Amino acid sequence: MPSVTPVPEMAAAWRVRIYADGADVAAVARLAAHPLVRGFTTNPTLMRRAGVTDYETFARQVLAAVPDRPVSFEVLADDFAAMERQARRIAAWGPQVFVKIPVTDTRGCGTEALIRRLSLDGIQVNVTAVLTVAQVHTIAAAIAGGAPAYVSVFAGRVADTGRDPVPLMTEALAALAACANAELLWASPREVRNIVQADAIGCPIITVTSDLLAKLPLLGRDLEQYSRETVCMFYEDARAAGYEL
């Protein structure tokens, strides 16, 4: 995608902050020039897909590319002692770092005690893989009075189960309302409409992939014109493929 994508008037008025989600250092550097991108997030799955082999080297390259915006990096361990050790190491990489802590370990045991300890010690956490309002309430109690924190509710995964994520995200906002140091993050959006929805309910942050950012020029597109463009695309692809009947 180009280094700077034109921003439609509708998007320029959004209150929701966009954090780019990915694990390609070159893409991060390009997206740093995007007028809507206010921060960055990544995770081990994205890093593996991108071929990252050295976590710390990758992280430091990202931080060098965007020294002025928040970036979230995730712990890798599954036991709480190792999570804490890794969280403190990751936090030391820079003042703009938020440490992603999963809401539970792989056995389903909640991480709220660890989150509480880290938050009160001044470590900025991003609690990740959250899918229920009950989890949000638990996290809110854990981070209350601590360092700035994000609560990443995976609205896209909620939608994948056939549920409407908007009521859940609205409840999550209410659950965090009294927690002045915490912000709700709409994670794993599936379409541009999710950005519009997040903004409409007052969600402070949404993570967006490069693919979705590239679709922003479609905002407000005239549907009759878009219909014709779609017809043209099918026609030109058929011609290019040499199809005949």
JOKA-V46206 format. One record per pair of residues at least 4 apart in sequence whose C-alpha atoms are under 8 Angstrom apart, sorted by the first residue. I is the first residue (numbers start at 1). GAP is how many residues later the second one is. Records with the same first field share a line. If there is no record, write none. Layout:
# JOKA-V46206
I = GAP  GAP
This chain:
# JOKA-V46206
1 = 4  209  213
2 = 28
3 = 27  28  30  31
4 = 26  27  29  30  31
5 = 29  30  209
6 = 211
7 = 4  5  28  29  209  210
8 = 4  208  209  211
9 = 4
10 = 4  209  210
11 = 205  208
12 = 24
14 = 185
15 = 184  187  189
16 = 179  182  183  186  187  188  189  190
17 = 19  20  21  187  188  189
18 = 18  19  20  21  187  188  189  190
19 = 18  19  20  21  22  186  187  188  189
20 = 8  11  17  18  19  20  21  187  188  189  190
21 = 19  20  21  186  187  188  189
22 = 6  18  19  20  21  24  25  187  188
23 = 4  5  19  20  23  24  27  29
24 = 4  23  26
25 = 4  33  36  37  40
26 = 4
27 = 4
28 = 4  12  34  37  38
29 = 4  33  36  37
30 = 4
31 = 6
32 = 5  33  34
33 = 4
38 = 31  32
39 = 30  31  32
40 = 29  30  31  32  167
41 = 30  31  32  166
42 = 4  5  30  31  32
43 = 4  30  31
44 = 4  30  32
45 = 4
46 = 4
47 = 4  5
48 = 4  5
52 = 6
54 = 4
55 = 4
56 = 4
57 = 4
58 = 4
59 = 4  14
60 = 4  33
61 = 4
62 = 4
63 = 4  8  31
67 = 29
68 = 28
69 = 27
70 = 26  27  28
71 = 25  26  27
72 = 25  26  27  28  54
73 = 17  24  25  26  27
74 = 13  25  26  27
75 = 8  11  12  15  24  25  26
76 = 7  10
77 = 5  6  9
78 = 4  5  27  28
79 = 4  26
80 = 4  31  34
81 = 4
82 = 4
83 = 4  18
84 = 4  30  34
85 = 4
86 = 4
87 = 4  12  14
88 = 4  35
89 = 4
90 = 7  9
91 = 4  6  7  8  32  33
93 = 4
97 = 27
98 = 25  26  27  28  51
99 = 24  25  26  27
100 = 25  26  27  28
101 = 10  14  24  25  26  27
102 = 9  25  26  27  28
103 = 7  8  9  24  25  26  27  32  36
104 = 4  5  6  7
105 = 4  5  6
111 = 4
112 = 4  26  27  30
113 = 4  29
114 = 4
115 = 4  10  24  27  28
116 = 4  26  27  30
117 = 4
118 = 4  5  6  7
119 = 4  5  6  24  27  28  29  30
120 = 23  25  26  27
121 = 25  26
122 = 24  25
123 = 24
124 = 23  24  25
125 = 22  23  24  25
126 = 23  24  25  26
127 = 12  22  23  24  25
128 = 23  24  25  26
129 = 23  24  25
130 = 5  6  21  22  23  24
131 = 4  22  23  24  26  27
132 = 4  21  36
133 = 4  35  38  39  42
134 = 4
135 = 4
136 = 4  15  36  39  40
137 = 4  35  38  39
138 = 4
139 = 4  12
140 = 4  35  36  39  42
143 = 4  6  36  38  39
144 = 35  36  37  38
145 = 34  35  36
146 = 35
147 = 34
148 = 33  34
149 = 32  33  34
150 = 32  33  34  35
151 = 31  32  33  34
152 = 32  33  34  35
153 = 16  31  32  33  34
154 = 4  32  33  34  35
155 = 4  10  11  14  31  32  33  34
156 = 4  9  31  32  33  34
157 = 4  31
158 = 4  5  6  7
159 = 4  5  6
164 = 4
165 = 4
166 = 4  31  32
167 = 4
168 = 4
169 = 4  17  34
170 = 4  31
171 = 4
172 = 4  12
173 = 4  11  30
176 = 4  6  7  8
183 = 21  22
184 = 19  20  21
185 = 18  19  20  21  22
186 = 12  17  19  20  21
187 = 19  20  21
188 = 19  20
189 = 5  6  17  18  19
190 = 4
191 = 4  21
192 = 4  20  23  24
193 = 4
194 = 4
195 = 4  11
196 = 4
197 = 4
198 = 4  5  6  7  8
199 = 4  5
208 = 4  5
209 = 4
210 = 4
211 = 4
212 = 4
215 = 4
217 = 4
221 = 4  5
222 = 4
223 = 4
224 = 4
225 = 4
226 = 4
227 = 4
228 = 4
229 = 4
230 = 4
231 = 4
232 = 4
233 = 4
234 = 4
235 = 4
236 = 4
237 = 4
238 = 4  5
239 = 4
